[in-house]
Amino acid sequence: AIMKSWEQIFMGAGGEGGFTISPTNVQIDICGPTAICSCVEETSPGGGKLEALNIYRREDGQWRMTLHMASPIIMPRGGSAMF
C-alpha cells in the first residue's frame, strides 16, 4: 500500500502529469552502517525547492532509507533562496 501511494504521487492521479525530484547541493556522511544525506530537492514542473534530510541504514548489503524529512525553502519574489 505504501509503495502504491508513492507511485501515484510520482505518476499523477491519472497516470499522467507526475513530477520529478532532482537533488542538488548533496552532502553525505557515512558512519558505519548509517548514512546521513542532506540536500536540496528541486521539483519539476513548478520549480519548487525543498531542504531535505535522509537517513539510510545498511542492511543485508543494501542501503535502505529509514527517514526522510523535507521542508519548503522560502523564495522571495525575483530573488534567491533564503537560508
MMTF fields as JSON, N, C-alpha, C and O atoms, coordinates in Angstrom:
{
  "mmtfVersion": "1.0.0",
  "mmtfProducer": "UNKNOWN",
  "numBonds": 331,
  "numAtoms": 332,
  "numGroups": 83,
  "numChains": 1,
  "numModels": 1,
  "chainsPerModel": [1],
  "groupsPerChain": [83],
  "chainIdList": ["A"],
  "bondAtomList": [4, 2, 8, 6, 12, 10, 16, 14, 20, 18, 24, 22, 28, 26, 32, 30, 36, 34, 40, 38, 44, 42, 48, 46, 52, 50, 56, 54, 60, 58, 64, 62, 68, 66, 72, 70, 76, 74, 80, 78, 84, 82, 88, 86, 92, 90, 96, 94, 100, 98, 104, 102, 108, 106, 112, 110, 116, 114, 120, 118, 124, 122, 128, 126, 132, 130, 136, 134, 140, 138, 144, 142, 148, 146, 152, 150, 156, 154, 160, 158, 164, 162, 168, 166, 172, 170, 176, 174, 180, 178, 184, 182, 188, 186, 192, 190, 196, 194, 200, 198, 204, 202, 208, 206, 212, 210, 216, 214, 220, 218, 224, 222, 228, 226, 232, 230, 236, 234, 240, 238, 244, 242, 248, 246, 252, 250, 256, 254, 260, 258, 264, 262, 268, 266, 272, 270, 276, 274, 280, 278, 284, 282, 288, 286, 292, 290, 296, 294, 300, 298, 304, 302, 308, 306, 312, 310, 316, 314, 320, 318, 324, 322, 328, 326],
  "bondOrderList": [1, 1, 1, 1, 1, 1, 1, 1, 1, 1, 1, 1, 1, 1, 1, 1, 1, 1, 1, 1, 1, 1, 1, 1, 1, 1, 1, 1, 1, 1, 1, 1, 1, 1, 1, 1, 1, 1, 1, 1, 1, 1, 1, 1, 1, 1, 1, 1, 1, 1, 1, 1, 1, 1, 1, 1, 1, 1, 1, 1, 1, 1, 1, 1, 1, 1, 1, 1, 1, 1, 1, 1, 1, 1, 1, 1, 1, 1, 1, 1, 1, 1],
  "groupList": [{"groupName": "ALA", "atomNameList": ["N", "CA", "C", "O"], "elementList": ["N", "C", "C", "O"], "formalChargeList": [0, 0, 0, 0], "bondAtomList": [1, 0, 2, 1, 3, 2], "bondOrderList": [1, 1, 2], "singleLetterCode": "A", "chemCompType": "L-PEPTIDE LINKING"}, {"groupName": "ILE", "atomNameList": ["N", "CA", "C", "O"], "elementList": ["N", "C", "C", "O"], "formalChargeList": [0, 0, 0, 0], "bondAtomList": [1, 0, 2, 1, 3, 2], "bondOrderList": [1, 1, 2], "singleLetterCode": "I", "chemCompType": "L-PEPTIDE LINKING"}, {"groupName": "MET", "atomNameList": ["N", "CA", "C", "O"], "elementList": ["N", "C", "C", "O"], "formalChargeList": [0, 0, 0, 0], "bondAtomList": [1, 0, 2, 1, 3, 2], "bondOrderList": [1, 1, 2], "singleLetterCode": "M", "chemCompType": "L-PEPTIDE LINKING"}, {"groupName": "LYS", "atomNameList": ["N", "CA", "C", "O"], "elementList": ["N", "C", "C", "O"], "formalChargeList": [0, 0, 0, 0], "bondAtomList": [1, 0, 2, 1, 3, 2], "bondOrderList": [1, 1, 2], "singleLetterCode": "K", "chemCompType": "L-PEPTIDE LINKING"}, {"groupName": "SER", "atomNameList": ["N", "CA", "C", "O"], "elementList": ["N", "C", "C", "O"], "formalChargeList": [0, 0, 0, 0], "bondAtomList": [1, 0, 2, 1, 3, 2], "bondOrderList": [1, 1, 2], "singleLetterCode": "S", "chemCompType": "L-PEPTIDE LINKING"}, {"groupName": "TRP", "atomNameList": ["N", "CA", "C", "O"], "elementList": ["N", "C", "C", "O"], "formalChargeList": [0, 0, 0, 0], "bondAtomList": [1, 0, 2, 1, 3, 2], "bondOrderList": [1, 1, 2], "singleLetterCode": "W", "chemCompType": "L-PEPTIDE LINKING"}, {"groupName": "GLU", "atomNameList": ["N", "CA", "C", "O"], "elementList": ["N", "C", "C", "O"], "formalChargeList": [0, 0, 0, 0], "bondAtomList": [1, 0, 2, 1, 3, 2], "bondOrderList": [1, 1, 2], "singleLetterCode": "E", "chemCompType": "L-PEPTIDE LINKING"}, {"groupName": "GLN", "atomNameList": ["N", "CA", "C", "O"], "elementList": ["N", "C", "C", "O"], "formalChargeList": [0, 0, 0, 0], "bondAtomList": [1, 0, 2, 1, 3, 2], "bondOrderList": [1, 1, 2], "singleLetterCode": "Q", "chemCompType": "L-PEPTIDE LINKING"}, {"groupName": "PHE", "atomNameList": ["N", "CA", "C", "O"], "elementList": ["N", "C", "C", "O"], "formalChargeList": [0, 0, 0, 0], "bondAtomList": [1, 0, 2, 1, 3, 2], "bondOrderList": [1, 1, 2], "singleLetterCode": "F", "chemCompType": "L-PEPTIDE LINKING"}, {"groupName": "GLY", "atomNameList": ["N", "CA", "C", "O"], "elementList": ["N", "C", "C", "O"], "formalChargeList": [0, 0, 0, 0], "bondAtomList": [1, 0, 2, 1, 3, 2], "bondOrderList": [1, 1, 2], "singleLetterCode": "G", "chemCompType": "PEPTIDE LINKING"}, {"groupName": "THR", "atomNameList": ["N", "CA", "C", "O"], "elementList": ["N", "C", "C", "O"], "formalChargeList": [0, 0, 0, 0], "bondAtomList": [1, 0, 2, 1, 3, 2], "bondOrderList": [1, 1, 2], "singleLetterCode": "T", "chemCompType": "L-PEPTIDE LINKING"}, {"groupName": "PRO", "atomNameList": ["N", "CA", "C", "O"], "elementList": ["N", "C", "C", "O"], "formalChargeList": [0, 0, 0, 0], "bondAtomList": [1, 0, 2, 1, 3, 2], "bondOrderList": [1, 1, 2], "singleLetterCode": "P", "chemCompType": "L-PEPTIDE LINKING"}, {"groupName": "ASN", "atomNameList": ["N", "CA", "C", "O"], "elementList": ["N", "C", "C", "O"], "formalChargeList": [0, 0, 0, 0], "bondAtomList": [1, 0, 2, 1, 3, 2], "bondOrderList": [1, 1, 2], "singleLetterCode": "N", "chemCompType": "L-PEPTIDE LINKING"}, {"groupName": "VAL", "atomNameList": ["N", "CA", "C", "O"], "elementList": ["N", "C", "C", "O"], "formalChargeList": [0, 0, 0, 0], "bondAtomList": [1, 0, 2, 1, 3, 2], "bondOrderList": [1, 1, 2], "singleLetterCode": "V", "chemCompType": "L-PEPTIDE LINKING"}, {"groupName": "ASP", "atomNameList": ["N", "CA", "C", "O"], "elementList": ["N", "C", "C", "O"], "formalChargeList": [0, 0, 0, 0], "bondAtomList": [1, 0, 2, 1, 3, 2], "bondOrderList": [1, 1, 2], "singleLetterCode": "D", "chemCompType": "L-PEPTIDE LINKING"}, {"groupName": "CYS", "atomNameList": ["N", "CA", "C", "O"], "elementList": ["N", "C", "C", "O"], "formalChargeList": [0, 0, 0, 0], "bondAtomList": [1, 0, 2, 1, 3, 2], "bondOrderList": [1, 1, 2], "singleLetterCode": "C", "chemCompType": "L-PEPTIDE LINKING"}, {"groupName": "LEU", "atomNameList": ["N", "CA", "C", "O"], "elementList": ["N", "C", "C", "O"], "formalChargeList": [0, 0, 0, 0], "bondAtomList": [1, 0, 2, 1, 3, 2], "bondOrderList": [1, 1, 2], "singleLetterCode": "L", "chemCompType": "L-PEPTIDE LINKING"}, {"groupName": "TYR", "atomNameList": ["N", "CA", "C", "O"], "elementList": ["N", "C", "C", "O"], "formalChargeList": [0, 0, 0, 0], "bondAtomList": [1, 0, 2, 1, 3, 2], "bondOrderList": [1, 1, 2], "singleLetterCode": "Y", "chemCompType": "L-PEPTIDE LINKING"}, {"groupName": "ARG", "atomNameList": ["N", "CA", "C", "O"], "elementList": ["N", "C", "C", "O"], "formalChargeList": [0, 0, 0, 0], "bondAtomList": [1, 0, 2, 1, 3, 2], "bondOrderList": [1, 1, 2], "singleLetterCode": "R", "chemCompType": "L-PEPTIDE LINKING"}, {"groupName": "HIS", "atomNameList": ["N", "CA", "C", "O"], "elementList": ["N", "C", "C", "O"], "formalChargeList": [0, 0, 0, 0], "bondAtomList": [1, 0, 2, 1, 3, 2], "bondOrderList": [1, 1, 2], "singleLetterCode": "H", "chemCompType": "L-PEPTIDE LINKING"}],
  "groupTypeList": [0, 1, 2, 3, 4, 5, 6, 7, 1, 8, 2, 9, 0, 9, 9, 6, 9, 9, 8, 10, 1, 4, 11, 10, 12, 13, 7, 1, 14, 1, 15, 9, 11, 10, 0, 1, 15, 4, 15, 13, 6, 6, 10, 4, 11, 9, 9, 9, 3, 16, 6, 0, 16, 12, 1, 17, 18, 18, 6, 14, 9, 7, 5, 18, 2, 10, 16, 19, 2, 0, 4, 11, 1, 1, 2, 11, 18, 9, 9, 4, 0, 2, 8],
  "groupIdList": [1, 2, 3, 4, 5, 6, 7, 8, 9, 10, 11, 12, 13, 14, 15, 16, 17, 18, 19, 20, 21, 22, 23, 24, 25, 26, 27, 28, 29, 30, 31, 32, 33, 34, 35, 36, 37, 38, 39, 40, 41, 42, 43, 44, 45, 46, 47, 48, 49, 50, 51, 52, 53, 54, 55, 56, 57, 58, 59, 60, 61, 62, 63, 64, 65, 66, 67, 68, 69, 70, 71, 72, 73, 74, 75, 76, 77, 78, 79, 80, 81, 82, 83],
  "secStructList": [7, 2, 2, 2, 2, 2, 2, 2, 2, 2, 2, 7, 6, 6, 1, 1, 1, 7, 7, 3, 3, 3, 3, 3, 3, 3, 3, 3, 3, 3, 3, 6, 6, 3, 3, 3, 3, 3, 3, 3, 3, 3, 3, 3, 6, 6, 7, 7, 3, 3, 3, 3, 3, 3, 3, 3, 3, 3, 3, 6, 6, 3, 3, 3, 3, 3, 3, 3, 3, 3, 3, 3, 7, 7, 7, 7, 6, 6, 1, 7, 7, 7, 7],
  "xCoordList": [0.814, 0.0, 0.874, 0.553, 1.966, 2.845, 3.505, 3.508, 4.06, 4.72, 3.719, 4.059, 2.495, 1.465, 1.145, 0.949, 1.092, 0.783, 1.908, 1.636, 3.174, 4.291, 4.236, 4.502, 3.892, 3.773, 2.717, 2.929, 1.588, 0.531, 0.989, 0.638, 1.759, 2.254, 3.154, 3.008, 4.098, 5.052, 4.472, 4.961, 3.44, 2.856, 1.673, 1.211, 1.181, -0.011, -1.25, -1.199, -2.335, -3.562, -4.05, -4.523, -3.947, -4.449, -3.369, -3.615, -2.179, -1.097, -0.311, 0.655, -0.713, -0.018, 0.199, -0.454, 1.102, 1.287, 2.01, 1.836, 2.806, 3.579, 4.69, 4.744, 5.569, 6.68, 7.954, 7.924, 9.065, 10.36, 11.024, 10.739, 11.911, 12.702, 14.172, 14.615, 14.924, 16.354, 17.14, 16.946, 18.032, 18.81, 19.978, 20.641, 20.22, 21.386, 22.004, 21.406, 23.201, 23.905, 23.948, 23.7, 24.259, 24.23, 25.472, 26.599, 25.242, 26.324, 25.977, 24.872, 26.946, 26.712, 27.802, 28.992, 27.377, 28.304, 27.955, 26.795, 28.992, 28.776, 29.527, 30.71, 28.813, 29.398, 28.943, 27.827, 29.833, 29.463, 28.298, 28.339, 27.241, 26.092, 25.051, 23.96, 25.381, 24.428, 24.97, 26.147, 24.127, 24.5, 23.486, 22.282, 23.991, 23.149, 23.362, 24.491, 22.276, 22.338, 21.496, 20.299, 22.13, 21.38, 21.487, 22.523, 20.415, 20.416, 19.262, 18.409, 19.258, 18.122, 17.453, 18.099, 16.159, 15.403, 14.646, 13.794, 14.97, 14.297, 13.214, 13.483, 11.99, 10.878, 10.518, 10.643, 10.069, 9.589, 8.427, 8.45, 7.437, 7.328, 7.031, 6.696, 7.152, 6.809, 7.987, 7.84, 9.158, 10.366, 10.457, 11.207, 9.71, 9.811, 11.124, 11.746, 11.547, 12.773, 12.483, 11.789, 13.032, 12.868, 14.234, 15.107, 14.423, 15.623, 15.31, 14.317, 16.158, 15.842, 16.948, 18.127, 16.527, 17.442, 16.981, 15.82, 17.886, 17.586, 18.57, 19.771, 18.069, 18.905, 18.766, 17.659, 19.908, 19.927, 20.623, 21.486, 20.236, 20.874, 21.233, 20.422, 22.463, 22.909, 22.445, 22.822, 21.623, 21.087, 21.231, 20.828, 21.798, 21.972, 22.653, 22.293, 23.649, 24.429, 23.772, 24.317, 22.602, 21.909, 21.573, 21.297, 21.602, 21.211, 19.703, 19.108, 19.08, 17.63, 17.303, 17.831, 16.436, 16.052, 15.206, 14.228, 15.597, 14.836, 14.131, 13.208, 14.563, 13.935, 14.088, 15.152, 13.007, 13.048, 12.281, 11.123, 12.92, 12.259, 12.556, 13.67, 11.569, 11.77, 10.872, 9.727, 11.414, 10.665, 10.872, 11.964, 9.836, 9.979, 10.99, 11.093, 11.723, 12.661, 11.924, 11.317, 11.97, 11.291, 12.062, 13.263, 11.366, 11.964, 11.316, 10.128, 12.071, 11.484, 11.228, 11.88, 10.302, 9.985, 11.217, 11.84, 11.557, 12.663, 14.035, 15.015, 14.122, 15.405, 15.877, 15.327, 16.885, 17.414, 16.972, 16.416, 17.223, 16.767, 17.313, 18.439, 16.483, 16.881, 17.284, 16.447, 18.546, 18.999, 19.288, 19.68],
  "yCoordList": [-1.183, 0.0, 1.269, 2.25, 1.236, 2.41, 2.656, 3.786, 1.619, 1.774, 2.237, 3.05, 1.724, 2.128, 3.619, 4.315, 4.111, 5.53, 6.406, 7.458, 5.995, 6.768, 6.753, 7.769, 5.606, 5.513, 6.492, 7.159, 6.586, 7.506, 8.955, 9.779, 9.277, 10.638, 11.039, 12.125, 10.145, 10.493, 10.388, 11.047, 9.571, 9.406, 10.343, 10.479, 10.982, 11.814, 10.965, 9.741, 11.593, 10.87, 9.968, 8.862, 10.414, 9.629, 8.894, 8.431, 8.772, 8.11, 9.05, 8.637, 10.319, 11.322, 12.563, 12.744, 13.397, 14.659, 14.559, 15.419, 13.546, 13.407, 14.439, 15.36, 14.291, 15.225, 14.476, 13.302, 15.165, 14.576, 15.403, 16.588, 14.754, 15.412, 15.194, 14.059, 16.289, 16.224, 16.79, 17.948, 15.985, 16.502, 17.374, 17.073, 18.467, 19.322, 19.606, 19.303, 20.187, 20.519, 19.314, 19.449, 18.159, 16.909, 16.785, 16.972, 16.468, 16.166, 14.859, 14.69, 13.919, 12.604, 12.314, 12.467, 11.895, 11.447, 10.01, 9.678, 9.146, 7.736, 7.406, 7.712, 6.779, 6.349, 4.909, 4.665, 3.96, 2.55, 2.2, 2.464, 1.598, 1.185, 2.287, 2.018, 3.529, 4.627, 5.713, 6.064, 6.237, 7.346, 8.468, 8.228, 9.696, 10.884, 11.701, 12.051, 11.999, 12.766, 14.028, 13.957, 15.18, 16.435, 16.974, 16.837, 17.584, 18.096, 19.064, 19.226, 19.702, 20.495, 19.678, 19.283, 19.425, 18.684, 19.691, 20.432, 19.706, 20.601, 19.808, 18.759, 20.321, 19.621, 20.252, 21.462, 19.407, 19.919, 19.039, 17.834, 19.589, 21.008, 21.817, 21.256, 23.109, 24.005, 24.714, 25.825, 24.096, 24.746, 24.923, 25.778, 24.136, 24.222, 23.665, 22.83, 24.126, 23.626, 23.242, 23.956, 22.09, 21.584, 21.313, 20.746, 21.712, 21.338, 19.966, 19.803, 18.974, 17.596, 16.953, 17.284, 16.025, 15.207, 13.766, 13.452, 12.897, 11.477, 10.67, 10.941, 9.682, 8.788, 7.39, 6.919, 6.74, 5.386, 4.446, 4.861, 3.172, 2.125, 0.985, 0.564, 0.49, -0.617, -1.933, -2.281, -2.657, -3.943, -4.954, -4.703, -6.079, -7.158, -6.663, -7.076, -5.765, -5.283, -4.195, -3.796, -3.697, -2.65, -1.486, -1.673, -0.265, 0.926, 1.052, 1.005, 1.214, 1.364, 2.668, 2.941, 3.46, 4.723, 4.438, 3.693, 5.038, 4.877, 6.168, 6.138, 7.309, 8.581, 9.55, 9.646, 10.267, 11.339, 12.517, 12.377, 13.673, 14.905, 15.968, 16.041, 16.784, 17.871, 19.043, 18.867, 20.243, 21.474, 22.422, 22.479, 23.169, 24.13, 25.215, 25.649, 25.639, 26.752, 28.011, 28.056, 29.033, 30.284, 31.024, 31.261, 31.385, 32.081, 33.45, 33.538, 34.526, 35.854, 36.091, 35.484, 36.955, 37.233, 37.752, 38.726, 37.083, 37.509, 37.372, 37.9, 36.673, 36.559, 35.134, 34.222, 34.955, 33.616, 33.12, 33.876, 31.856, 31.208, 31.909, 32.405, 31.932, 32.496, 31.348, 30.522, 31.292, 30.212, 30.777, 30.041],
  "zCoordList": [0.0, 0.0, 0.0, -0.671, 0.752, 0.82, -0.531, -1.019, -1.137, -2.429, -3.491, -4.35, -3.432, -4.395, -4.246, -5.242, -2.998, -2.805, -3.345, -3.924, -3.169, -3.737, -5.258, -5.901, -5.835, -7.294, -7.796, -8.808, -7.106, -7.505, -7.39, -8.235, -6.37, -6.188, -7.354, -7.914, -7.721, -8.771, -10.175, -11.093, -10.356, -11.686, -11.91, -13.043, -10.879, -11.016, -10.807, -10.931, -10.497, -10.146, -11.273, -11.01, -12.519, -13.639, -14.399, -15.513, -13.834, -14.534, -15.421, -16.064, -15.466, -16.264, -15.41, -14.382, -15.836, -15.142, -13.826, -12.963, -13.647, -12.428, -12.352, -13.166, -11.385, -11.254, -10.919, -10.549, -11.052, -10.731, -9.637, -9.469, -8.902, -7.869, -8.21, -8.386, -8.302, -8.606, -7.428, -7.06, -6.828, -5.702, -6.161, -7.153, -5.414, -5.635, -4.271, -3.238, -4.268, -3.023, -2.077, -0.879, -2.615, -1.846, -0.967, -1.426, 0.294, 1.231, 1.922, 2.438, 1.928, 2.521, 3.538, 3.259, 4.717, 5.768, 6.102, 6.343, 6.116, 6.433, 7.713, 7.86, 8.626, 9.894, 10.136, 10.595, 9.816, 9.964, 9.061, 7.859, 9.639, 8.82, 8.613, 8.11, 8.998, 8.89, 7.965, 8.043, 7.101, 6.219, 6.386, 6.477, 6.427, 6.53, 5.262, 4.92, 4.575, 3.332, 3.49, 3.769, 3.309, 3.264, 1.845, 1.193, 1.378, 0.011, -0.176, 0.698, -1.336, -1.789, -2.881, -3.851, -2.724, -3.725, -4.59, -4.099, -5.883, -6.822, -7.548, -8.133, -7.501, -8.125, -9.458, -9.647, -10.381, -11.658, -12.111, -11.862, -12.752, -13.07, -11.809, -10.766, -11.914, -10.824, -10.203, -9.693, -10.233, -9.743, -8.244, -7.775, -7.472, -6.022, -5.516, -6.173, -4.344, -3.725, -2.283, -1.559, -1.878, -0.522, 0.085, -0.573, 1.326, 2.077, 2.661, 3.37, 2.365, 2.743, 3.563, 3.434, 4.411, 5.2, 5.067, 5.329, 4.663, 4.515, 5.343, 5.323, 6.07, 6.863, 6.261, 5.999, 6.049, 5.493, 6.466, 7.24, 6.418, 7.214, 6.273, 5.449, 6.407, 5.555, 6.163, 7.283, 5.413, 5.849, 4.731, 3.595, 5.055, 4.066, 2.793, 1.691, 2.951, 1.819, 0.993, -0.036, 1.419, 0.665, 1.589, 2.773, 1.016, 1.771, 1.716, 0.64, 2.881, 2.986, 3.708, 4.786, 3.109, 3.731, 4.969, 4.91, 6.085, 7.319, 7.727, 8.541, 7.164, 7.498, 6.332, 5.72, 6.035, 5.032, 5.605, 6.0, 5.651, 6.081, 5.034, 4.516, 4.725, 3.761, 4.117, 4.533, 3.946, 4.192, 3.027, 2.461, 2.659, 1.566, 1.911, 3.058, 0.909, 1.057, 0.645, -0.425, 1.484, 1.188, 0.103, 0.234, -0.962, -2.086, -2.212, -2.525, -1.976, -2.174, -3.658, -4.508, -3.964, -5.375, -6.094, -5.671, -7.193, -8.028, -7.389, -7.915, -6.265, -5.579, -5.45, -6.067, -4.655, -4.434, -3.061, -2.265, -2.799, -1.571, -0.33, -0.311, 0.694, 1.977, 2.897, 3.262, 3.27, 4.176, 5.527, 6.432]
}
